[in-house]
Amino acid sequence: MAQVEMAHSQDESHGSFKSYTLGFLCSLILTVIPIVIVMNGWLEGTMNAVVLMTAAVLQLCVQLIFFMHLRDEKKPRYNLISLILGLVILLVIVAGSMWIMLYNMVAL
C-alpha cells in the first residue's frame, strides 16, 4: 500500500515553494497596480478600463499557471478542456447580457 501511495505522489507534480512565492508576488503586483491607478485617478475612461481588464486577464493567467497547475498536466488535458468550455459559457452569458442591456427597446 505504501508503494502505491509513493508512486501516486511521484506522478503528481505540485508547485514548489519558489513557484508559489513567484505566483503570489505576481498576483500581489497585479492587484496593487489597478488599485493604485484607480485611487490616484491616473487614467480615465477607456484607457482605465483597458488597463483594469488587462490586469484581470493577467491575474487569471497567473492563477491558472501557478496555483491550478494548468501547464503541469499530462495528457489528456481534461482541465484545459473544462476551462475552455467554462470560458465559452462565460462569454455567451456576458455577451448575451450586454446585448440585452444595450438593445432592450421595451424598457425605454
Residue, then its C-alpha position, 0 to 999 in steps of 0.5 A: m500500500a505504501q508503494v502505491e501511495m509513493a508512486h501516486s505522489q511521484d506522478e503528481s507534480h505540485g508547485s514548489f515553494k519558489s513557484y508559489t512565492l513567484g505566483f503570489l508576488c505576481s498576483l500581489i503586483l497585479t492587484v496593487i497596480p489597478i488599485v493604485i491607478v484607480m485611487n490616484g485617478w491616473l487614467e480615465g475612461t477607456m484607457n482605465a478600463v483597458v488597463l483594469m481588464t488587462a490586469a484581470v486577464l493577467q491575474l487569471c493567467v497567473q492563477l491558472i499557471f501557478f496555483m491550478h497547475l494548468r501547464d503541469e498536466k499530462k495528457p489528456r488535458y481534461n482541465l484545459i478542456s473544462l476551462i475552455l468550455g467554462l470560458v465559452i459559457l462565460l462569454v455567451i452569458v456576458a455577451g448575451s447580457m450586454w446585448i440585452m442591456l444595450y438593445n432592450m427597446v421595451a424598457l425605454 
